[in-house]
Amino acid sequence: MLAKEDVERVMLQNPNTGRDDLRIAKSIYDPVRAAILDAIGEAGEIRWSELGGEVERRTPPELWSDRSVMWYTVSVKLDLEAKGLIVREGSPQRLRLA
C-alpha cells in the first residue's frame, strides 16, 4: 500500500472562493470527473439533485467503501465549473456542458 504522500493527487479549483488548495487522489478524481461529464453529456442537462446518484452508478462500488460519494461529487463538480467545463444555471440548480 502506498503512503498518503506517494499517491498522485489533483489540485482542485473552486469557483466560489477562487482558491485551489484542495487536493484529492487522481484515482478518485478521474472516475468522478468522467462520470459527471458523461452524465451531463448524455442528458444534455442534469439537475444537481440527480448528480450524486449518477456518479455512484457510473463508478466502481469499491471506490465508495469508506468515502462519501456526495463530498467527492461536490468537490469535482466545483473544479469542473472553475475550469469552465460545466455551467450551473437556475434554481433548482441544473448543470450542462460549457
Secondary structure, 3 states (H helix, E strand, C coil): CCCHHHCCEEEECCCCCCCCCEEEEHHHHHHHHHHHHHHHHHHCCEEHHHHHHHHHHHCCHHHHCCCCHHHHHHHHHHHHHHCCCEEEECCCCEEEEC
